[in-house]
Amino acid sequence: MSQDRNSSRKKTSAPAGGYHDLKPTIWVGKSGMSQTIIEEIKSQIKTRKVIKVKWLESVEVEPEVVAQESGTILLQVRGRTMVLGDSGSVSGTRSRNI
């Protein structure tokens, strides 16, 4: 029964293996989320389409706000790790599923 509840929360479908094998490409340090990091997310999402972001335990990060500011889609949050996807994949501009 809990699987039905979890699957209804998904924003997009994850690959068969999930995002576990995806390596983090952005690390947020003790300075926290800055405009420079937001710009780097925007830059990387153009070429990679899906990226993983990790942050330190001592840093407050709101994944929903990061996704909104960077123009991406929040695909998954687990602990201090989030997966962001290209917003074009949801609007139907791309035919490839994430």
Protein Blocks (a to p, Z undefined) as FASTA:
>chain_A
ZZmmmmmmpmbdcdfkljmlpccfbdcdfkopafklmmmmmmmmmmnopacddddfkbcc
dfklmmmmnopacfbdchjaccdddfklmnopafbdZZ
